[in-house]
Amino acid sequence: MGIRDTAQSVKPRWRRVLGFGLAVLFLAAAVWSVANSVEAMGRLRAGLGGAPAWVLVLLLVLPISNWLLTGALFHALTRPRVAVSPGHMTAIVGAAWLLNFFPLSPGFFGRLAYQKAALNLPVRTSVRIVLESLAAGWMVFLFALMATHEVTHGWGRFIWAGAWMVALLTALFPMSRRQPAGLPSAYALAFVLKSVDFALWALRYLVLLILLGHEGEPTHAVALALVAQTAVLVPFIGNGLGVREWLVGLVAAAVPTWFIFASPTPHPSPIASGVALDLVGRAAEVVVAIPIGLACAAYLANRTRTAGSGHAARSDAAGGS
């Protein structure tokens, strides 16, 4: 490896180190802001202390459902390119989910490397699949705009959002002409899966809003779900750690006054209360991500060992014949 190659490999690593450092600072600042807010702490004590058991269970079950749907979505987009079982892809997503909480976002880059080594899937194709999943997510948000606005705002916004969806689909399908024949149907399935996934994300925030005493309107939950999923896209910060909490806090505080679905009598909330809302959601997410990620990583490691042993045995047999 030459000096130039070494410099190119070190530069992204320093960016990821910086990204993780910022994520830790943002997360620490989020916790500090909540701890020093009388209203936020009051909402936390009242909400968590008096919450029915089924609400707390729901906060744990919903992230698991999002993981399963994400695994199904990536399986749908990967299957036309390479043979992979649904369970295998779900395990890859589960392990990456946990690893992205660690420094340098090893989940994303590890998933690309694993798919290249175990599935013989080029890194470029893996990145393309990620971009396709993001495009599906934004189409789903536009669909949510249509569904929630059509009644209250008439057909003008309905048609506008529909035009954007058509534009996105038009941009995607020409790119698939030289791709496997099953890709258009995979896009359709990905859209359906992402729609359900987004609905569950919105449900997570609706439960959190109600739990912590905020105005629990579905349209506000949709806005927070969009912000949360957008925060995950921030480069070099795995799972949007720290960033998601602050963005959700800012939007939760502002959404009653400026969001286009706002009620006639808005009641703004302090940012710390919104941050507290997402910290509770993050805590529930981490609680389930740890056992799921460890189990998925163990499964993948065992699968890799078994595949390696089988390859070695075949090589020995071929050499002895």
Secondary structure by P-SEA (a helix, b strand, c coil): ccaaaaaaaaaaaaaaaaaaaaaaaaaaaaaaaaaacaaaaaaaaaaaaaccaaaaaaaaaaaaaaaaaaaaaaaaaacccccccaaaaaaaaaaaaaaaaccccaaaaaaaaaaaacccccaaaaaaaaaaaaaaaaaaaaaaaaaaccccccaaaaaaaaaaaaaaaaaccccccccccaaaaaaaaaaaaaaaaaaaaaaaaaaaaaaacccccaaaaaaaaaaaaaaaaccccccccaaaaaaaaaaaacccccccccccbbbbbcaaaaaaaaaaaaaaaaaaaaaaaaaaaaaaaaaaaaaaaaaaaaaaaaaac
